[in-house]
């Protein structure tokens, strides 16, 4: 679902944006730029990548077990 957003920018910025990006493409361009800053898709991807790294997960598990054992000694 798309939502309409009204923003205010300097006239020169708008003209340059219009000339550079083209007619009817500005919304998609702006969305592409800001999306990584406002969604957590990148965070989910990063966690998935870390979880798939078996060596890293093994080392993290061993480190965690070492901490637990420190409490009981």
C-alpha positions as CSV (number, residue, x, y, z in Angstrom):
1,X,0.0,0.0,0.0
2,X,1.4,3.4,-1.0
3,X,0.9,6.5,1.1
4,X,1.2,10.1,-0.2
5,X,3.7,12.3,1.5
6,X,4.2,16.0,0.9
7,X,7.7,17.4,1.5
8,X,9.1,20.9,0.9
9,X,12.5,21.4,-0.7
10,X,14.4,24.3,-2.3
11,X,13.4,25.1,-5.8
12,X,16.9,24.5,-7.2
13,X,17.1,21.1,-5.5
14,X,13.8,20.2,-7.0
15,X,14.8,21.3,-10.5
16,X,18.1,19.4,-10.2
17,X,16.3,16.3,-8.9
18,X,13.8,16.5,-11.7
19,X,16.5,16.9,-14.3
20,X,18.7,14.1,-12.8
21,X,16.1,11.5,-11.9
22,X,13.4,12.3,-14.4
23,X,9.7,12.8,-14.4
24,X,7.6,10.4,-12.2
25,X,10.6,8.7,-10.7
26,X,11.4,11.0,-7.8
27,X,9.2,9.2,-5.2
28,X,10.8,5.9,-6.0
29,X,14.3,7.4,-5.9
30,X,13.7,9.0,-2.5
31,X,12.1,5.9,-1.1
32,X,15.2,3.8,-2.2
33,X,17.5,6.2,-0.4
34,X,15.7,6.5,2.9
35,X,14.4,2.9,3.2
36,X,17.6,1.5,4.8
37,X,17.4,4.2,7.5
38,X,13.9,3.5,8.5
39,X,13.3,-0.2,8.1
40,X,15.1,-3.0,9.9
41,X,15.4,-5.2,6.8
42,X,19.2,-4.7,6.9
43,X,19.3,-5.7,10.5
44,X,17.4,-8.9,9.9
45,X,19.7,-9.8,7.0
46,X,22.7,-9.2,9.2
47,X,21.4,-11.4,11.9
48,X,20.6,-14.2,9.4
49,X,24.1,-13.9,8.0
50,X,25.7,-14.1,11.4
51,X,23.5,-17.2,12.3
52,X,24.6,-18.9,9.1
53,X,28.3,-18.4,10.0
54,X,28.9,-21.8,11.7
55,X,32.4,-21.0,12.8
56,X,31.3,-17.7,14.4
57,X,28.4,-19.4,16.1
58,X,30.7,-22.2,17.5
59,X,33.1,-19.6,18.9
60,X,30.2,-17.6,20.4
61,X,28.8,-20.8,22.0
62,X,32.2,-21.7,23.5
63,X,32.7,-18.2,24.8
64,X,29.2,-18.2,26.4
65,X,29.8,-21.6,28.0
66,X,33.1,-20.3,29.4
67,X,31.3,-17.5,31.1
68,X,28.7,-19.8,32.6
69,X,31.5,-22.1,33.9
70,X,33.3,-19.1,35.5
71,X,30.2,-18.5,37.7
72,X,30.2,-22.0,39.0
73,X,33.9,-22.3,39.9
